[in-house]
């Protein structure tokens, strides 16, 4: 009878503590181990996955300001310490008119095909309002395909006009 008090109950308490460390109900696993056995309770604790407690972003949560690195509330519009506002989200990507790959909206040149991107000033000043796509040709230096609006070949660096 003494072994129940000296061995059974501490092992049940250990099972309950391990379950609590995994985010589970420590009392529930304690009683499971108490009624069945500490070995069954330990196997049950090992079998169940850990529950991750995720913090919800509400008014009581804090993040670091991107400007002064001091804590500010998540839902605050401006930092109370330096007054800086949240940074604007990045602009939506645009599609390259030559290769149809998605590139950054502010890009002046496509990172995939090297084509110069039409800027908004040229788009606004055009009389037709519709940009004509560049024609494809070949680089005279390396004979690789290159668009007519590309100033320099991305393969060989030749800056001469393309040949059709």
N, C-alpha and C positions, 0 to 999 in steps of 0.2 A: 504494500500500500504506500510505503514511503517513496518508492520509485516513481509513482504517479506525480507526486508533488515536486520531487527533485528533478525529474527528467521530462515528463510529459508536458507539464504546464510551461516550462521555459522554452521547450521546442515549439509549442503552439504559439507562444508569444513571439518567437523568432519568425515563424511563418507569417504572423500578422504584421510584423514590422517590415518584412521583405515585400509583402503585398502593398503596404503603404508607400514604400519607396518606389514601386512601379506605378503609383497613381491609382491603385485599387483600394477597395474597402479593407482596412486592416482588421476591423472587428469581424467582418464576415468571414475572412479567411482564418482568423483565430478560432471562431466557433466551428468552422469546417474541420480544421485540424483537431480541435478538441473532441468532436463527436466521431470522426472517422479515424484519423491517426495523423500525427505530424508528418509522416512520410507522404501520405496522400495529399495533405495540404501543401507540402513543399513541391510535389510534382505539379499540382494545380497552379501554384504561383509561377513555376518555371514555364508552364505551358501557355499562360495568358500573356499577350503582348503588353508592352508598356504604354500607358496612356499619356500622351504629351499634352500638357496644359498650355494652351496658346493664349497669350494676352490679347484682349480685345482693345482696339484703338478707341478709347473714349476720352472724355475731357480730363480724366485724372492721369492719363498716360503722358509721358514726356519723351521727347526726342531731342537730339542736339541740333542747334541752329547751324545751317550750312555756312553762315558768315562768321559768327563769333564763337562757335562751339560751346555755347552755354545752353543749359536745358530750357526748353520751351514746350508748351502744351501742343499736343498733336493737332487739335482742332483750331489753334490760334492762327489767324491770318498773317499777323506780323510778329516778329520776335519782340518781346517786351524789353529786351536789353539793348539791342542795336537798331531795331526798327525795320530790319530787312524783311521783305515779303518772301513768300515761297517762290522758288524759281519756276519760271514758266515751263510747261511741258515741252518736249522737243517737237518740232514741226513734223507733220506727217510726211513720209517719204514720197518721192515722185518717181515716175517711170521714165527711163531714158528713151527718147524718141527713136534711137537707132537700134539698140539691142533689147529693149523692153525689160531691162533689169531694174529693180527698185534701188534708188539711190537717195541720199539725203537731199532735202528740199533746197538747201543753200549751195549745193555742189555746182561748181563751174565746169567740171569735167567728169565724165563717167569713169568710175574706177574699174569697170569691166572692159569696155571697148575703147576708152580714151577719147570719146567724142566730146567736143565742146558743147556745153549745154546752153540753150538759148536763155538769155537773161530776161527779166520782166520788162526792162526798159525797151529792148528790141521788140518784144511782144506787143507792148503798148503803142509803139511808134509805127508798126507795120500798117500799111494801108488796107490790106485785105483782112487782117486780123487772124489769119490762119498761117501758121508756119509750115513751110514745105519741108518734108523730111530730107536729110542729106542723101546724096547719091553714094553708092558704094563703088569703090575703085580699088586699084592696087598700088601699093607703095613702090615707087621706082627703085628704091634701094634694095629691098628684100623680097618684093613681089608678094607680100602678105596682104590680105584684104584690109582696107582702111576706108573710113568715111571721108567725104569731101570736106566736111567741116572740121576735121581734126588737123591741128597745126603741125604736129610732129608725130612720127610713127612711134608707137610704144615698144616695138621690137628692135628696130635698128637706130632710131633717133633721127632719121632723115626728115628734113623740114620742107622738102620740095612738094609741089602740087601732085595730087594723085592722078594716075592715068586711068582712063575708063576701061 
